[in-house]
């Protein structure tokens, strides 16, 4: 079937014909639904909405309603979207998800009534097909990606019904568009380039198969030598099973930011980065933090000094992909994403925001540049737009506008550890994985419940929270220990044009391993002593927090010696050491009846070597303090 093969341009016609022939209501409903989705994939929003409305009318259910709501947002028809989400909530009971979407729709409506001081216009060189990913080249040129007829080769990409994409170049001021370079463009899909500051190295995307399987997108590099671009090579960290693309450069060209689905091939895309060194080349890719990467898709990064622009279809916005910006802070971490707002963002897809520092200086114009949008829902394509950002001088003749409402949101990401050996926390944690369907409770400092809900299948929960409040956010799930974080919204400082802030929390829930000893690191004792050393306190303080967050559990603290010395003496010493750890927790406020001290001496050695032949490392492994959940 054309739809299943992602041949959407073919599918729309075939499905419409099948719909006309069918007389079975359920079959007609599904055909209408798939026709709507095919038009949606082609960015034909109005046709998509027409067919999805047909599917809703034929009672296809919440799936059709969900996509009808989404395309209504793309068309900025938010009243229709809100009505659809209200119906979805009644049908599915997923009120948390629908409430979030309704809230986002209302925020978008408010944004349209209070636009930012930008003017935008389409670039005249846009064609009847998609143009996207503009980048300033050599200060006077605009390099971009297009599926126009001048693309290399004669094959048609059946997703779009157009030719495979190539990279093109033109003057920023407007001129004849020409093919960028025959060494770069092939019969495959090429696009989304970026250049080093000296314009002698380019990174770009090419989608093809090296092994004869499905075509995957890969990051390519080419160098300009004696005025000619070299044969492009695949970057060394690219793997065949995942997609990589949309590169951007940071930190004097030493950091490459890009988009990939490498952690979930075929699934959602995230932002990654790789660092270059003269000695080792490009490092293994690392994902951006969850404060940037969401449960949705992040795409099309561009850079401006220490600022990174990117687009996301999950973080609160106008509808489709919205453009956000983040800053690199002095400590090397990123700020939370800030939405670029309307009219840069629209209900449709908006991305590839670039600033043109070579633009002529104009009165009251702060900056100029380019971005891409599919906001013309009739044309089924992306277009390049030029923008001007104006200063907003105060007009003393007009009454002062009332201060806009400031809003604060929290996004909670629920996760659980992955260990080197499955279900063995003593083997060492290697990663975290998504843990969905966790109960989320938000309370104030007096314990009053302010909100509750569940994290979704991707482990995300989103909620507006009150200003000027000390909060406690708890994630819980049957069979797991609670994870709790404090969050303060007191004295928040908003940027000049900022109306909302989002806090991003990662709550990691450990699985409950009842009656399984778990090693406590860094708890050591002086010879023949049992008092708690300063170095052990941070580990025990973590145990205090675990008990405070999980008042329902009871634990046993155990101490073990190595095999050296008298067995009876070792038993007594280990009991004293275990009791010291228990006493520390009691002094921190943990109820005594929740704690058990148990000394094992040398009766439960992990390594059973001949004592005289044991290495010091083996003795160290045997000398340990552990805890286990006993209730």
Secondary structure, DSSP 8 states (H G I E B T S, - for coil): -TTTTT-HHHHHHHHHHHHHH---HHHHHHHHHHHHHHHHHTT-HHHHHHHHHHHHHTT--HHHHHHHHHHHHHTT-HHHHHHHHHHHHHHH--HHHHHHHHHHHHHHHHHHHT--SEEEEE-TT--SS-EEEEEEETTTEEEEEE--TTSSSS-EETTTTEE--EEEEEETT----EE--TTT--SSEEEEEEE-TTSSEEEEEEEE-SSSSS-EEEEEEEEEETTEE---EE-TT--TTS-EEEEEEETTTTEEEEEE-TTSTTS--EEEEEEEETTTEE---EE--TTTS-SS-EEEEEEETTEEEEEESSSS-SSS-EEEEEEB-TTS-B---EE--TTTS-SS-EEEEEE-TTS---TTEEEEEEEEE---TTS-S-EEEEEEEE-----TTS--------EEEEEEEEEEEEESSTT-GGG-EEEEEE--S-EEEEEETT--EEEEEE--TTSEEEEEE-SS-EEEEEEE-TTB--EEEEEE-TT----TT--EEEEEEEEE--B--BT--EE-TT----TT--S--GGGHHHHHHHHHHHHH-TT--EEEEEE--S-S-HHHHHHHHHHHHHHHHHHHHHTT--GGGEEEEEEETSS-SS---GGG--HHHHHHHSEEEEEE--
